[in-house]
């Protein structure tokens, strides 16, 4: 279920106007809502998501981490990023850092 929802949001995201802050915030809210519905489903999604999907969802790693306060989730985020190509992996390190910091709060 979550995988289907996230794939739909990913496709919608490709069409969003990145110059419109409200559109960006709206998409983030939708992602967070889906990813905060079920911790096991979110972890499973991260285990199977493509690098492009990981890049997309990493935008809200910190919010999802803050919500769940789960070291297991952060490990799944790290593993998902590790599966990405090196250039993308480097960019996503900032998102992982914020996810880890949110876990500590």
N, C-alpha and C positions, 0 to 999 in steps of 0.2 A: 504493500500500500504506500508506504513512505517513498519507496523508490519511484513509483509512478508519479506521485505528487511532485517530487523533486525534479524529475525529468521534465515534467510540464512547466515548472517554474524556470528551469534552465532554458528551455526553448523560448519562453516569454521574455526572459532576461536578454536573450540575443537581440530582441527587437526594441528593448527599452532605450529611451533617450538618456544617455549618460550625462548630458548637460542639464538635465532637469533633476535637481536635488530631491524633489518630492517623489519622482518616479523611482529613484534609487532607494530612498527610505522606505517606500511602499514595498518594493521587492524584498528588502531586508526583513521587514516585518513579516511578510509571507513566509520567507525561509525560516525565520525563527519560530514561528507558530508551528510549522510542520516538524521541525527538528526538536522542538520541546514537547511534543505529544507523547513520545515513547523513547526512553533511553535505549532499550535493546534494539529497537528498529533503527535508531539513529546510528548506533555503533555498526550494525549490519550494513546500513547504507554506505557508511564510510569505508568499510572493508571491500565493497564492490564497486564503488564509484570510479569513473574514469579520471584521468588527470585533469581534463577540462572541467569536469563536474567538481572536482576537489578545489580547483582554482576559484570557481564560482562560489562555492559554499564557504570557503575560507574567510570570506568577507565577514561572516557572522560567527566565526569560531569563538571569539571572546564572549559574545552574548549567550551562546549555547552552553559554553563551559560555566559561565557564572550561574546560569539557571540550574544545571544539573549537579555542579560541584562533584564531579566524578573523575577520579584519576584514570579509570578504565576508558572513559570517553577521550580524555586527552591523549592516552596511549594510542587509541584508534586514530585520532587526528594525526599524530606523529607518524604512524605506520602508513596512513594514506598519503601524506606528504612525501614520505620516503619512496613511494612507488612512482612519483612524478619524475619527469626528466630533470636533470641537474639545474638547468637555467630557471625552471619554474620552482623547483625545490628551494632554491636560494631566495626567490621572491616571497615564498610562503612562510619563511622563517619568522617574519615579523608577526604574522597572524598566529603562529604557534606560540610565540612569546606572550602575546596578549591573552591567549587561551590559558596558558599556564598561570599568568598573573591573576586572571579572573578566578581561577581555582583556589587561590590563596585567600581570597577576600571573604 
